[in-house]
């Protein structure tokens, strides 16, 4: 038992530092010293890791291998040799196992790395191991069966902090065991998974016509080659435009398209990098590392919910499952009634929804269903549940790319993603300036307090350069996680900024069928069941869909009931039909930035949301059984899978008993695997600053000329995939931005913020009094945020909207 209890709020990814009495603050010098020697783990720490990982993914022995073979169906295309090798292969069989774990650990926040090392060190001692496991240590001296018993006790412990330990180790193991050795991973064949053939995909996509964003891109090297500032360091680069847009997801992309088509020049800042189709990869390991927030290693503060958020060119639309549902009528009415957004319930929203339907090529014609979506439709039909075809954004590509690789960032179908639709429209106007690899640091204001630009950092490898992007208006569309952080860094103080976070918590359940399903092939989310979407008459409930889960994600979301059970579940991957239940949540969270500038999220899921999710899980299980599943696996750590046998009457009785178990178990924190792919509500719109951070027009209450146009503006959870709703809000906001730009005739000089004034007092006197971009001396203390000597990449001698700077500037 732990020596002292920890609150969920204070638990770090491994509340183990407190459990063991270790002092993480002393670990930083130790970590630096080890790094200087090229080390990450000490020898004893590696021994502990190997013991745990080999217990999670154990050699099942001859008897276990035969049991795994016996569990497979007839006419299975996999050979006995492949399955036996899979059963007998432990985690340590990978020669690069520690390299994979080191790479994953590198995505942890610094203090989290320290606590992880503290845990390993504790388990390598006699007393520490006794405190955490009930067995004298070190842990690696115990047999595998003993370690497996310890792990199972962690997963099912009544203490949340102990359950947390098991979850983090399982996450590490799932990642390296399923992603190690890349596409050559020997486990893939045993699972029935075939990674995409990149040579074939690239050959096809190279023949297609795609927008070349290089033509509107301001290259990183162009910035880095600009003259330096001598003693003061590199001079900031200045970019001039009509409007600065931060973020290239559905919100920023739609705003950029609307403004450029109206004749305005837009500078689009995106922290991710654009890559030509021929340069893209298509692997789960690569996508996780390069395209997702925090390299996919992102959780709520108590680690109860895994958060998937895009951090790439095109935003979440480059990774989502292409399903599009419009904002529901009940949601629009709620926003008008409770938050004063009259436009949301009227023709203005209807017009915006229709406009972006055309812009993003949202359609339901010609949608093909893969085997997993056919399972959902078949089960619903047999039970009399409501189900329907779900509209798609863009057109799914044809063979060999059938749409199954969308969550890996491979969207090359016609008009797919923002790069194929709204951003392409903006680029084709010739009035888009793309600054990719560029992170927004602060919103700049002029002497009247209005927004007049953005101070940002352009990065190219280890090199970086400050960029000042000046415009007559600023639109922030960085998403519900990053937008509030930028506003806070810029001095906005509205109490609603960063609060009211909604996550659409989701839970997976899957059925095993005799026939292969291969759910990872084809467009993933083409159907939806609304059978439990309105549980209170106010539009709160849950929807049931088919997800897109590649091997590591599938393993991460599956509970561990022991090595035999876990490997049998993975061996069933190609025969699995997963369903995902997603709740329109009433619970709230908040987002903030820690001292290391890492995004942090806290979230509380109320009982009513858990009840709605439980009801959806009940219906999803019935759908799978009605469609012919022989096994049903839930995400609960303490509920074994349902294995059906006998007559229909017997099957129904078994199902009811199993569902009663699930209801009795409930949804204990960290006792069930939950995820979130939708984040909303941290800068919500409202008719009063007492209710929200942004006006119904999208402009912030505190700063004129500063607009927000992303999912952070949602007053409550949408209850549907947020892309269409987000794009409609951005469409509405863009019209208000146009009006603002038409009445703002000139660029205004930014004034330094308090943070910048403090920095300026520390600058060398060699920088004082240097000329501003117009060639006039800048009085001390009155220079704009670009610093006194900035290099302009786009000079304006006439109104900015008439300027067409080339990439050579």
Residue pairs with C-beta under 8 A, 6 or more apart in sequence:
1 131
1 159
2 18
2 19
2 131
2 132
2 159
2 161
2 162
3 19
3 21
3 131
4 18
4 19
5 161
6 15
6 18
6 19
6 161
8 160
8 301
8 302
8 669
9 301
9 302
9 602
10 18
11 160
11 161
11 164
11 301
11 302
11 303
12 111
12 112
12 115
13 108
13 112
13 115
13 116
13 164
13 168
13 299
13 303
14 112
14 115
14 116
14 119
14 164
14 165
14 168
15 115
15 161
15 164
16 22
16 115
16 116
16 118
16 119
16 122
16 132
16 165
17 23
17 24
17 114
17 115
17 118
17 119
19 119
19 122
19 131
19 132
19 161
20 118
20 119
20 121
20 122
20 128
20 131
20 132
22 115
22 118
22 121
22 122
24 111
24 114
24 115
24 118
27 113
27 114
27 117
27 118
28 110
28 114
30 117
31 110
31 113
31 114
31 117
34 40
34 42
40 98
40 102
40 105
41 49
41 98
41 102
41 117
41 120
42 121
44 120
44 121
44 124
44 138
44 140
45 117
45 120
45 121
45 124
46 98
47 124
47 138
47 140
48 120
48 123
48 124
48 138
48 139
48 140
49 98
49 101
49 120
50 91
50 92
50 97
50 140
51 139
51 140
51 142
51 144
51 147
52 139
52 147
52 151
52 169
52 173
53 91
53 92
53 97
53 101
53 169
53 172
53 173
53 176
53 177
54 90
54 91
54 92
54 144
55 144
55 147
55 148
55 150
55 151
55 563
56 91
56 151
56 169
56 170
56 173
56 560
56 563
56 566
57 89
57 90
57 91
57 173
57 177
57 563
57 566
57 567
58 90
58 144
58 148
58 563
59 87
59 88
59 89
59 90
60 67
60 68
60 87
60 88
60 563
60 564
60 567
61 88
64 87
64 563
64 564
64 567
65 83
65 84
65 87
65 88
67 564
67 568
68 83
68 84
68 86
68 87
68 564
68 567
68 568
68 571
69 80
69 83
69 84
69 87
71 568
71 571
71 572
72 78
72 83
72 571
73 514
73 515
73 575
77 192
77 516
78 189
78 190
78 192
82 189
82 190
83 190
83 571
85 186
85 190
86 186
86 187
86 190
86 191
86 567
86 570
86 571
87 567
89 186
89 187
91 97
91 173
91 176
91 177
94 100
94 176
94 177
94 180
94 181
96 176
96 180
96 181
97 176
97 180
100 175
100 176
100 179
100 180
101 172
101 176
103 289
104 172
104 175
104 176
104 297
105 113
105 116
105 172
107 289
107 294
107 295
107 296
107 297
108 116
108 297
109 594
109 596
109 598
110 596
111 596
116 168
119 132
119 165
121 128
122 128
122 129
122 131
122 132
123 129
123 132
123 133
123 137
123 138
123 139
124 137
124 138
124 139
124 140
125 137
125 138
126 136
126 137
126 138
127 137
128 137
129 135
129 136
129 137
129 138
129 139
130 136
130 137
132 162
132 165
133 139
133 150
133 153
134 150
134 153
135 142
135 146
135 150
139 147
139 150
142 150
148 562
148 563
151 166
151 169
151 560
152 560
152 561
152 562
153 162
154 162
154 163
154 165
154 166
155 163
155 166
155 167
155 170
155 559
155 560
155 637
155 638
156 163
156 637
156 638
156 671
157 163
157 166
160 302
160 668
160 669
160 670
163 637
163 669
163 670
163 671
164 302
164 303
164 670
166 560
167 303
167 670
168 303
170 556
170 560
171 297
171 556
174 552
174 555
174 556
175 285
175 288
175 552
175 556
177 187
177 555
178 185
178 187
178 284
178 551
178 552
178 555
179 185
179 283
179 284
179 285
179 288
179 551
179 552
182 283
182 285
183 195
183 283
187 551
187 570
188 194
188 195
188 551
190 570
190 571
191 551
191 570
191 571
191 573
191 574
192 516
192 518
192 573
192 574
192 575
193 520
193 550
193 551
193 573
193 574
195 282
195 283
196 282
196 400
196 401
196 405
196 408
196 410
197 400
198 281
198 282
200 400
201 282
201 400
201 401
201 405
201 410
201 412
202 277
202 278
204 397
204 400
204 401
204 412
205 277
205 278
205 401
205 412
206 277
206 278
208 277
208 412
210 276
210 277
210 412
210 419
210 420
211 419
211 420
211 423
211 424
211 427
211 428
212 276
213 274
213 419
213 423
213 427
213 434
214 274
214 276
215 427
215 807
216 427
216 430
216 432
216 433
216 434
216 807
217 274
217 434
217 435
217 436
217 807
218 239
218 433
218 434
218 435
218 793
218 807
219 807
220 437
220 458
220 459
220 460
220 463
221 460
222 793
222 807
223 237
223 458
223 460
223 465
223 467
223 793
224 458
224 460
224 463
224 465
226 234
226 235
226 237
226 465
226 791
226 793
227 235
227 791
228 234
228 235
229 235
229 767
229 787
229 789
230 766
231 764
231 766
231 767
232 763
232 764
232 766
232 767
232 787
232 789
234 465
234 466
235 787
235 789
235 790
235 791
236 455
236 465
236 466
236 467
236 468
236 786
236 787
236 790
236 791
237 458
237 465
237 466
237 467
237 468
237 790
237 791
237 792
237 793
238 467
238 468
238 469
238 470
238 773
238 786
238 790
238 791
238 792
238 793
238 794
239 267
239 433
239 435
239 467
239 468
239 469
239 470
239 792
239 793
239 794
240 470
240 471
240 747
240 792
240 793
240 794
240 795
240 796
240 800
240 803
240 805
241 265
241 266
241 267
241 433
241 469
241 470
241 471
241 794
241 800
242 259
242 264
242 265
242 266
242 471
242 472
242 473
242 741
242 800
242 801
243 259
243 264
243 265
243 266
243 267
243 471
243 472
243 473
243 474
243 475
243 737
243 741
244 266
244 267
244 269
244 453
244 454
244 469
244 470
244 471
244 473
244 474
244 475
245 252
245 255
245 256
245 259
245 266
245 267
245 268
245 269
245 474
245 475
245 477
246 252
246 269
246 440
246 454
246 474
246 475
246 476
246 477
246 478
246 486
247 269
247 270
247 315
247 476
247 477
247 478
247 479
247 482
247 483
247 710
248 256
248 268
248 270
248 272
248 313
248 314
248 315
248 418
248 423
248 477
249 310
249 314
249 315
249 316
249 317
249 418
249 477
249 479
249 710
249 726
250 315
250 316
250 317
250 360
250 418
250 422
250 710
250 723
250 726
250 727
250 730
251 315
251 477
251 709
251 710
251 711
251 726
251 727
251 729
251 730
252 268
252 270
252 315
252 475
252 477
252 478
252 709
252 710
252 730
253 314
253 315
253 317
253 418
253 421
253 422
253 423
253 426
253 730
254 356
254 359
254 422
254 709
254 727
254 730
254 731
254 734
255 266
255 475
255 477
255 709
255 730
255 733
255 734
255 737
256 266
256 268
256 422
256 423
256 426
256 432
257 359
257 422
257 423
257 425
257 426
258 730
258 731
258 734
258 735
258 737
258 738
259 266
259 426
259 734
259 737
259 738
259 741
260 266
260 425
260 426
260 429
260 431
260 432
261 425
261 426
261 429
262 738
263 431
263 801
264 431
264 738
264 741
264 801
265 431
265 432
265 433
265 800
265 801
265 803
265 804
266 426
266 431
266 432
266 433
267 433
267 435
267 469
267 471
268 423
268 426
268 432
268 433
268 434
268 435
269 435
269 438
269 439
269 440
269 454
269 456
269 469
270 313
270 434
270 435
270 436
270 437
270 438
271 311
271 436
271 437
271 438
271 439
271 440
272 291
272 311
272 312
272 313
272 314
272 436
272 437
273 312
273 313
273 436
273 437
274 313
274 419
274 434
274 436
275 313
277 412
280 409
280 410
281 287
281 290
282 405
282 408
282 409
282 410
283 408
284 408
284 550
284 551
284 552
284 553
285 552
286 408
287 319
287 407
287 408
287 409
288 295
288 296
288 552
289 295
289 296
290 312
290 409
291 310
291 311
291 312
291 318
291 319
291 409
292 298
292 308
292 309
292 310
292 311
292 312
292 319
293 307
293 308
293 309
293 310
293 311
293 481
293 599
294 311
294 598
294 599
296 308
298 306
298 307
298 308
298 309
298 599
298 601
299 305
299 306
299 307
299 601
300 307
300 503
300 589
300 601
300 602
300 603
301 600
301 601
301 602
301 603
302 602
302 669
302 670
303 670
304 603
304 605
304 669
304 670
304 674
305 503
305 505
305 603
305 605
305 674
305 675
305 676
306 556
306 557
306 673
306 674
306 675
306 676
307 503
307 601
307 675
307 676
307 679
308 319
308 675
308 676
308 677
309 316
309 479
309 481
309 677
309 679
310 316
310 317
310 318
310 319
310 320
310 479
312 318
312 319
312 409
313 419
313 436
314 417
314 418
314 419
314 423
315 418
315 479
316 479
316 677
316 723
317 393
317 417
317 418
317 723
318 409
318 411
318 417
318 418
318 419
319 406
319 407
319 408
319 409
320 406
320 407
320 677
320 721
320 723
321 406
321 407
321 523
321 524
321 525
321 547
321 548
321 721
322 392
322 393
322 394
322 396
322 403
322 406
322 411
322 416
322 523
322 524
322 525
323 390
323 391
323 392
323 393
323 525
323 526
323 528
323 545
323 721
324 360
324 362
324 390
324 391
324 392
324 393
324 721
324 723
324 724
325 390
325 391
325 528
325 720
325 721
325 724
326 353
326 357
326 720
326 724
326 725
326 728
327 344
327 349
327 353
327 718
327 720
327 724
327 725
327 728
328 539
328 718
328 719
328 720
330 534
330 538
330 539
331 539
331 716
331 718
331 719
331 725
332 344
332 345
332 349
333 345
334 538
334 539
334 715
334 716
335 341
335 344
335 345
335 685
335 715
335 716
336 342
336 343
336 344
336 345
336 346
337 345
338 715
338 716
339 684
339 685
339 686
339 687
339 691
339 692
339 715
340 686
340 687
340 688
340 691
340 696
341 685
341 686
341 687
341 696
341 715
342 696
343 349
343 696
343 732
348 732
349 728
349 732
352 728
352 729
352 731
352 732
353 724
353 728
355 728
355 731
356 362
356 724
356 727
356 728
356 730
356 731
357 724
359 421
359 422
359 425
359 727
359 731
360 393
360 394
360 415
360 421
360 422
360 723
360 724
360 727
361 393
361 394
361 395
361 414
361 415
361 421
362 391
362 392
362 393
362 724
363 391
363 392
363 395
364 389
364 390
364 391
364 392
366 395
367 389
367 390
367 391
367 392
367 396
367 523
367 526
368 396
368 522
368 523
368 526
369 377
369 389
369 522
369 526
369 527
370 404
370 518
370 519
370 521
370 522
370 523
370 524
370 526
370 546
371 516
371 517
371 518
371 519
371 522
371 577
372 517
372 519
372 524
372 546
372 577
372 578
373 522
373 524
373 525
373 526
373 527
373 546
375 511
375 513
375 517
375 546
375 577
375 623
375 624
375 627
375 628
375 629
376 387
376 527
376 529
376 544
376 545
376 546
376 577
376 579
376 623
376 627
377 387
377 527
378 626
378 627
378 628
379 385
379 622
379 623
379 624
379 625
379 626
379 627
380 386
380 387
380 529
380 531
380 623
381 387
382 626
382 627
383 622
383 623
383 626
385 529
385 531
385 619
385 623
386 529
386 530
386 531
387 527
387 528
387 529
387 530
387 531
388 527
388 528
388 530
389 526
389 527
390 525
390 526
390 527
390 528
390 545
392 523
392 526
393 415
393 416
393 417
393 421
393 723
393 724
394 411
394 413
394 414
394 415
394 416
394 417
394 420
394 421
395 413
395 414
395 415
395 416
396 402
396 403
396 413
396 416
396 523
397 403
397 412
397 413
397 414
397 416
401 410
401 412
401 413
402 521
402 522
402 523
403 413
403 522
403 523
403 524
404 520
404 521
404 522
404 523
404 524
404 548
406 523
406 524
406 548
407 524
407 548
407 550
407 553
408 550
411 417
411 419
411 420
412 420
413 420
414 420
415 421
415 424
422 727
423 432
426 432
427 434
430 804
431 804
433 794
433 805
435 456
435 458
435 467
435 469
437 458
437 459
437 460
438 456
438 457
438 458
438 459
438 467
439 456
439 457
439 459
440 454
440 455
440 456
440 476
440 478
440 486
441 454
441 455
441 456
441 457
441 486
441 489
442 454
442 455
442 486
442 489
442 490
442 753
442 755
442 785
443 451
443 453
443 454
443 474
443 476
443 486
443 487
443 490
443 703
443 706
444 451
444 452
444 453
444 454
444 455
444 468
444 470
444 750
444 753
444 784
444 785
445 451
445 452
445 703
445 750
445 751
445 753
446 452
446 748
446 749
446 750
446 751
447 748
447 749
447 751
448 704
448 748
449 703
449 704
450 703
450 704
450 705
450 706
450 748
451 473
451 474
451 703
451 704
451 705
451 706
452 470
452 471
452 472
452 474
452 705
452 747
452 748
452 749
452 750
453 468
453 469
453 470
453 471
453 474
453 750
453 785
454 468
454 469
454 474
455 466
455 467
455 468
455 469
455 785
455 786
456 466
456 467
456 468
456 469
457 464
457 465
457 466
457 467
458 464
458 465
458 466
458 467
466 786
466 787
468 750
468 784
468 785
468 786
468 790
470 747
470 750
470 786
471 747
471 800
472 705
472 740
472 741
472 744
472 746
472 747
472 748
472 800
473 705
473 706
473 707
473 737
473 740
473 741
473 744
474 705
474 706
474 707
475 698
475 707
475 708
475 709
475 733
475 737
476 483
476 486
476 487
476 706
476 707
476 708
476 709
476 710
477 483
477 708
477 709
477 710
477 730
478 486
478 710
479 679
479 710
479 711
479 712
480 501
480 591
480 679
480 680
480 681
480 682
480 683
480 710
480 711
480 712
480 714
481 591
481 599
481 601
481 679
481 682
482 599
483 682
483 683
483 708
483 710
483 712
484 497
484 498
484 591
484 682
484 683
484 693
484 712
485 498
485 591
485 592
485 593
485 599
487 497
487 683
487 693
487 700
487 708
488 497
488 498
488 592
488 593
489 593
490 703
490 753
491 753
491 754
492 693
492 700
492 702
492 703
493 702
494 689
494 692
494 693
494 700
494 701
494 702
496 683
496 684
496 686
496 691
496 692
496 693
497 682
497 683
497 693
498 590
498 591
498 592
498 682
498 683
499 588
499 590
499 682
500 588
500 590
500 681
500 682
500 684
500 715
501 588
501 589
501 590
501 591
501 601
501 603
501 679
501 680
501 681
501 682
502 585
502 587
502 588
502 589
502 678
502 679
502 680
502 681
502 714
502 716
502 717
503 585
503 589
503 603
503 676
503 678
503 679
503 680
504 582
504 583
504 584
504 585
504 676
504 677
504 678
504 680
504 717
504 719
505 582
505 583
505 585
505 605
505 609
505 613
505 674
505 675
505 676
506 580
506 581
506 582
506 583
506 674
506 675
506 676
506 677
507 580
507 581
507 613
507 616
507 617
507 635
507 672
507 673
507 674
507 675
508 547
508 549
508 557
508 578
508 579
508 580
508 635
508 673
508 675
509 578
509 579
509 581
509 617
509 620
509 621
509 624
509 632
509 633
509 634
509 635
510 576
510 577
510 578
510 579
510 624
510 632
510 633
511 576
511 577
511 579
511 624
511 625
511 627
511 629
511 630
511 631
511 632
511 633
512 572
512 575
512 576
512 629
512 630
512 631
512 632
512 633
513 575
513 576
513 577
513 627
513 628
513 629
513 630
514 575
514 628
514 630
515 575
516 574
516 575
517 574
517 575
517 576
517 577
518 574
519 546
519 549
519 576
519 577
519 578
520 548
520 549
520 550
524 546
524 547
524 548
525 545
525 546
525 547
525 548
525 721
526 546
527 545
527 546
528 543
528 544
528 545
529 543
529 544
529 545
529 619
529 623
530 543
531 544
531 619
532 541
532 542
532 543
532 544
532 612
532 615
532 616
532 619
533 539
533 541
533 542
533 543
533 584
533 719
534 540
534 541
535 541
535 542
535 611
535 612
535 615
539 584
539 719
540 584
540 586
540 608
540 612
540 719
541 583
541 584
541 612
541 615
541 616
541 719
542 581
542 582
542 583
542 584
542 612
542 613
542 615
542 616
543 581
543 582
543 616
543 719
543 720
544 579
544 580
544 581
544 582
544 616
544 619
544 620
544 623
545 579
545 580
545 582
546 577
546 578
546 579
546 580
547 578
547 579
547 580
549 557
549 578
551 570
551 573
554 570
554 573
554 576
554 578
555 566
555 570
556 673
557 635
557 673
557 675
558 566
558 569
558 570
558 633
558 635
558 673
559 634
559 635
559 636
559 637
559 673
560 566
560 637
561 637
561 640
561 641
565 640
565 641
569 633
569 641
572 631
577 624
577 627
577 629
579 620
579 623
579 624
581 613
581 616
581 617
581 619
581 620
582 616
582 678
583 609
583 612
583 613
583 616
584 612
584 717
584 718
584 719
585 605
585 609
585 717
586 606
586 608
586 609
586 716
586 717
587 603
587 604
587 605
587 606
587 609
588 603
588 604
588 681
589 601
589 602
589 603
589 604
590 601
590 602
590 682
591 599
591 600
591 601
591 682
592 600
593 599
593 600
594 600
605 667
605 674
610 666
610 667
613 667
614 662
614 663
614 666
614 667
617 634
617 662
618 659
618 662
618 663
621 632
621 634
621 642
621 655
621 658
621 659
621 662
622 655
624 632
625 632
625 644
625 651
625 655
629 644
630 643
630 644
631 641
631 642
631 643
631 644
632 641
632 642
632 644
632 655
632 658
633 641
633 642
634 641
634 662
634 672
635 672
635 673
635 674
636 662
636 665
636 671
636 672
637 671
637 672
637 673
638 665
638 671
639 658
639 661
639 662
639 665
642 654
642 655
642 658
644 651
644 654
644 655
645 651
645 654
646 654
665 671
667 674
678 711
678 717
678 718
678 721
678 722
679 711
680 711
680 712
680 714
680 717
680 718
680 722
681 711
681 712
681 714
681 715
681 716
681 717
682 712
683 692
683 693
683 694
683 700
683 708
683 712
683 713
684 691
684 692
684 693
684 694
684 712
684 713
684 714
684 715
685 692
685 694
685 695
685 696
685 698
685 713
685 714
685 715
685 729
686 692
686 693
686 694
686 695
686 696
686 715
687 695
687 696
689 701
689 702
691 715
692 701
692 715
693 700
693 701
693 708
694 700
694 701
694 707
694 708
694 713
695 701
697 707
697 733
697 736
698 707
698 708
698 709
698 713
698 729
698 732
698 733
698 736
698 737
699 705
699 706
699 707
699 736
699 740
700 706
700 707
700 708
705 740
705 744
707 733
707 736
707 737
707 740
708 733
709 729
709 730
709 733
709 734
710 726
710 729
710 730
711 722
711 725
711 726
713 729
713 733
714 722
714 725
714 726
714 729
718 725
741 801
745 799
746 799
747 796
747 800
749 772
749 784
750 784
750 785
750 786
751 782
751 784
751 785
752 760
752 781
752 783
752 784
752 785
753 785
756 785
757 781
760 781
760 783
767 787
767 788
767 789
768 780
768 788
769 777
769 778
769 779
769 780
769 788
770 777
770 778
770 788
770 789
771 777
771 778
771 788
771 789
772 778
772 783
772 784
772 788
772 790
773 786
773 790
773 792
773 795
778 784
778 788
793 805
793 809
794 803
794 805
794 809
795 805
795 809
796 803
